[in-house]
Amino acid sequence: QVQLRESGGGLVQAGGSLRLSCAASGSIFSINVMGWYLQAPGKQRELVATITSGDSTRYTDSVKGRFTISRDNAKNTVYLQMNSLKPEDTAVYYCNADGLRVGTNSVPRDYWGQGTQVTVSS
């Protein structure tokens, strides 16, 4: 059974930093894209950043220059370094593994973590 487990969320003052981690566990052959999404209260889930197995990255405009996504393919882990945090970054952050295969001939599937709360106080 594949599971994604996030860690690193918490409460921080504006201007501070947090580092989120997400480890995928279970029988995993490969993961195409890993990413982070956020969901603020009353709003839809939205993209923060993604990274491919070849380390190509994509960021939403609001976090460019402040957040950095990285991954360790050997550990099936993705990270999100968040600097210069703002109160509007407050949300639940979800890890995503897109195109995850449990074997060479398996159908790629999409998996989500349970989410970790990030709260930025002004």
Disulfide bonds with the S-S distance in Angstrom:
Cys22-Cys95 2.06
